Amino acid sequence: EADIYQTPRYLVIGTGKKITLECSQTMGHDKMYWYQQDPGMELHLIHYSYGVNSTEKGDLSSESTVSRIRTEHFPLTLESARPSHTSQYLCASSDEIRVGMDYGYTFGSGTRLTVV
Amino acid sequence: DQQVKQNSPSLSVQEGRISILNCDYTNSMFDYFLWYKKYPAEGPTFLISISSIKDKNEDGRFTVFLNKSAKHLSLHIVPSQPGDSAVYFCAASARLNYGGSQGNLIFGKGTKLSVKP
């Protein structure tokens, strides 16, 4: 059973529309991330948050914005969608690394966004 | 410039044989390395990791080898099974020694593994 949830799974929307991609986790993780991935390409970090009221831009420039008002919720918003925003958006969360223990991000199932 | 490189976009292996997926990195600050597995229309799932103080980590059929001098790591799957067919992503971070934003994961482009029955 998934501990991190993304909705919607698929979204087709017209140019100029405002959209919000939802991401929620039930693990109490402080750190959350948004990655963007195009087919055959690496996952690019576009936003991250280390806790409530903390948000930072990632390595890949993005016109989207994020908010972190609650620990469990990290939504991503596009004010005016364009065809160039067509991609898969993956949300992830993580706990602090502990030496000697395996560590990894937990990813949601992703949102496949198509802007027409 | 890519910091994590997976130069083979695809790999095809017969069931029961060994699959070897390779990954190279350029940032000498990286001290933690991970492999993720991704099925279509799903998010990546964590598979196995290794810290820079080790050169090998095993978990069942999966073994990761790290060669720090060559800045190279590899994932071995033995024996390969049809259910292993997926895209495998290599990821790296400088989390152990540096923390902060250096701890964010940097991903390669992935290698699509096909295991034929």
Boltz contact constraints between the chains, C-beta under 6 A:
constraints:
  - contact:
      token1: [A, 41]
      token2: [B, 109]
      max_distance: 6.0
  - contact:
      token1: [A, 42]
      token2: [B, 107]
      max_distance: 6.0
  - contact:
      token1: [A, 42]
      token2: [B, 108]
      max_distance: 6.0
  - contact:
      token1: [A, 42]
      token2: [B, 109]
      max_distance: 6.0
  - contact:
      token1: [A, 43]
      token2: [B, 107]
      max_distance: 6.0
  - contact:
      token1: [A, 45]
      token2: [B, 104]
      max_distance: 6.0
  - contact:
      token1: [A, 90]
      token2: [B, 43]
      max_distance: 6.0
  - contact:
      token1: [A, 97]
      token2: [B, 95]
      max_distance: 6.0
  - contact:
      token1: [A, 102]
      token2: [B, 49]
      max_distance: 6.0
  - contact:
      token1: [A, 104]
      token2: [B, 34]
      max_distance: 6.0
  - contact:
      token1: [A, 104]
      token2: [B, 46]
      max_distance: 6.0
  - contact:
      token1: [A, 107]
      token2: [B, 43]
      max_distance: 6.0
  - contact:
      token1: [A, 107]
      token2: [B, 44]
      max_distance: 6.0
  - contact:
      token1: [A, 108]
      token2: [B, 43]
      max_distance: 6.0
  - contact:
      token1: [A, 109]
      token2: [B, 42]
      max_distance: 6.0
  - contact:
      token1: [A, 109]
      token2: [B, 43]
      max_distance: 6.0
  - contact:
      token1: [A, 110]
      token2: [B, 43]
      max_distance: 6.0
